[in-house]
Amino acid sequence: MNILIYKRTHRGDPGKSGVFGEHDCMGRVRSWDFDAVVGIGGKRPWPKHAEIANKINWIGLNARTEKSHKRNWGGPLVRFDKFTLYDGKGPMLREVAPRLYAYMFDKKHVRAVLSQSLAVDIQREVAKILRLAQDHKRTVLSETVSLGKKCCGKKRTHHEKSKC
């Protein structure tokens, strides 16, 4: 099983729908070969999204891709058999997976990584995170912000889509 772990800068993609890429966030990364996704809040999220910082924000299990209905988007849409959205109410990554935290935050420029490239001890921590979603009864724990045609109130250019 290969799990995508990435740093998230804002809420809203995925939102309550559980569709990763509904606002084209993480563009081409959504094309990578993975079975599940763990979204974690970056150290410095966008203004008004500070509550997601350093936390496990969402988990999607059993990923399925489909072509986006929008032209020129960076990657496919990704749906999950099981989707758990924590947003700012998720557990602190450092407490659940200290080695993964060190890998993602103590190394420079690690925005996204596939679990198969990680050391075995970190892969075990990733498996522990996936169990959080498997054991969770509700799939949505918080309200999310709808990004609509703009990304958090900012107009996006084609080049900026992948930054969202």
Buried (B, 14 or more C-beta within 10 A) or exposed (E): EEBBBBBBBBBBBBBBBBBBBBBBBBBEBBBBEBBBBBBBBBEEBBEEBEBBBBBBBBBBBEBEBEEBEEEEBBBBBBBBEBBBBBBBEBEBBBEBBEBBBEBBBEEEEEEBBBBEEBEEEBBEBBBEBBEBBEEBEEBBBBEBBEBEEEBBEEEBEEEEBBEB
